[in-house]
Amino acid sequence: MFEKRVDIFKKRDKETWLQIKAALKEAGLPGVKSGHYLQETVMGGGCGAKLDPRNFGAKGVIDRDIYWVKVIAGDEEKAREILRQNGIVAEVQDDVLLDAALRKRPKEDYFGR
């Protein structure tokens, strides 16, 4: 009931999130929790309507949600094996809320080497 859960996926990637949920559900793995949230502060427009001005571009609303999946700690390896069998790569990005300039990346990523 109150078992420790670990993140196996945390990223801004709705398609992979849906694939992971479907694969774990199909395999019948118990205790899977998932969801999504938006944890950005948005400056409201000038009219005070709290509208995000970034959503009024040519392509419309941008999906900025962070998607996550947690499993019971004892089932982590089993869940990862299920994902491997389905060809899904689960990634946990702990720095997903940081600005791109603040994320710590190896020097090779900046210079393409």
Secondary structure, 3 states (H helix, E strand, C coil): CCCCEEEEEEECCHHHHHHHHHHHHHHCCCCCEEEEECCCCCCCCCCCCCCCHHHHCCCCCCCCCEEEEEEEHHHHHHHHHHHHHCCCCCCECCCCCCCHHHCCCCHHHHHCC
